[in-house]
Amino acid sequence: MRNIVFKSLIFVIFLFGCTPIQYDTTNNFQQVDITNNSQQVIRHEYELLFVDVNGNPIEGVKVDYTKKEYSIAYISGNIIEGDRHILETNSFITSNNGLFKVNIEILPNPKYSSISIANSELDYKASKEGYYSQVGSREQRSNLRKPVLVGSNRIVLLRPIDYLSEEFVSDINLKEKVLSFIDLIVLRVLVTESVLETRSINLVSFKDNSFLQFKFTNTNVYNSLKLNKYDIGKILFDDVIRKVLTPLNDYIGNSNLFYGYDLIVVGHTKSFSEKYAASESIEYRFMIPESIVMQYKNKDISGQQVLDASVILMDDERIELKLQ
C-alpha cells in the first residue's frame, strides 16, 4: 500500500513538474513561465530605432518581425545545438519616437543549465511609403551570468531623394531622371558589391566642364600582396563603372546641363598576411564624356576606348589604366 501511495505521489510531481512553457501573444511580448519558479529565465531585450538620413525618428514604420530562440551546450568539447523555435510572428507600427522594442525570454535546457548558452534571433522587415524597405536580422547570445541582455540598433531608412546633394540643381526634368536611375541602382541591385553614397549626387565642375557626379563605396577589401592599386582600379571599372554606363545613358543621357559623368568609386586594400592590418581606402574618379557613354552603350567602342577618352584620377592623381 505504501508503495502505491509513493508511486502516485511521484507521478503527480512529474506531471506538474513537466508542464510546458506558455507564451503570451499580447502586445507586451512577454514569455510566461509556469514551470518551477526557481528556474532562471534569460531575457534578451531588442531596441530598433528607425531614423531618417538626418537622424530624425520616423513615425509610422511598419515592422514585420519574427522572434526565435534556441540553446547551445558545450559538453566535453562538443557543441550540442537545440532546435530553433519560432516564438512569435507579428507586426508593429512605430510612434513619433521611431522606436521598436521587444523582449525574447528563454528558459535554458535544464539538462545543461550550468553550461548552456541562450540564443535569440529577431528577423524584421521595416517598410514605410516613400522609403526603401529594409530587411535585417539581429541576434543575441548570453549565459546564466547575464540573465538580461540589451541590444540597441539605429537603423537608417532612405528615400530616393536622400541620395541627392542638398545643393543639387532645381531642374525638375533632370531630377526626375536621376531619381529613376537611383531606383534602378537601389531596388534592382545593379552593382551588388558597391553602395551608392547618400548626398553624393551633384553637378560639379572640372576643367570648365560640368559633370554629373555619383559616388559609390565598394564593400570588398583587396589583397595588396596580389593586387596593386592599378589592378584594383581595373577591377572596379569592370565591376562598377561598366555596369552603370548603359543605364546612365538610358535614364539620364542627352542633357544639355552637363558634359559628362563623374563616377567615383572608393575601394579598399590591405595585406592579408598581417592579421590586424587596417584597410586603406583608395578613391578612383572616372570622368567620362556623355558622348563616349552613348557610343559605349551602342557598342561602337570598347571599354578600353572609354578609359582612353576619360580623365581618371586615383587619390586625386591622374593615371591611365590598361585593361589588358
Buried (B, 14 or more C-beta within 10 A) or exposed (E): EEEEEEEEEEEEEEEEEEEEBEBEEEEEBBBEBEBEEEEEBBBBBBBBBBBBBEEEBBEEBBBBBBBBBBBBBEEEEEEBEBEEEEBBEEEBEBEEEBBBEBBBBBBBBEEBBEBBBBBBBBBBBBBBEEBBEBEEEBEBEBBBEEBEBEBEBEBBBBBBBBBBBEEBBEEEEBBEBBBBBBEBBBEEEBBEEBBBBBBBBBBBEBEEBBBBBBBBBBEBBBEBEEBEBEBBBBBBBEBBBBBBBBBBBEBBBEBEEBBBBBBBBBBBBBBEEEEEEEBEEBBBBBBBBBEBBBBBBEEEBEBEEBBBBBBBBBEEEEEEBEEE
